[in-house]
């Protein structure tokens, strides 16, 4: 069986081997408008997000301080969260017209962050939505 150091080396080699291919594909496929996004761009975003999620999951599995009860559940949960975080990041980047190579870096980072990134997006989105409701009402006056 592989020890933690060998597993980490394998993970980093696997990640490095796919990173350049993902960046090259991203340069050719990412669109700047949501209506013109080709399916290949979404496919590249999915792959980049899953690479980030796989790296985070393998790091978690290799850590001696983390106890995992069900490897299958942990892997599927982490990969789905990374996929969602990566796709949300991709669409936010496309909306904001973020430079292509920066997108190729942000998507796997979001995939690596998974739930933490989604929680930050949710908090920012809810804060933005609360501003649409008008100015906050003044606090009620207190009587002495």
Buried (B, 14 or more C-beta within 10 A) or exposed (E): EEEEEEBBEEBEEBBEEBBEEBBEBBEEBBBEEEEEBEEBBBEBBBBBBBBBBBBBBBBBBBEEEEEEEEEEEBBEBBBEBBBBBBBBBBBBBBEEEBEBEEBBBBBBBBBBBBBEBBEEBEEEEEEEEEEEEEEEEEEEEEEE
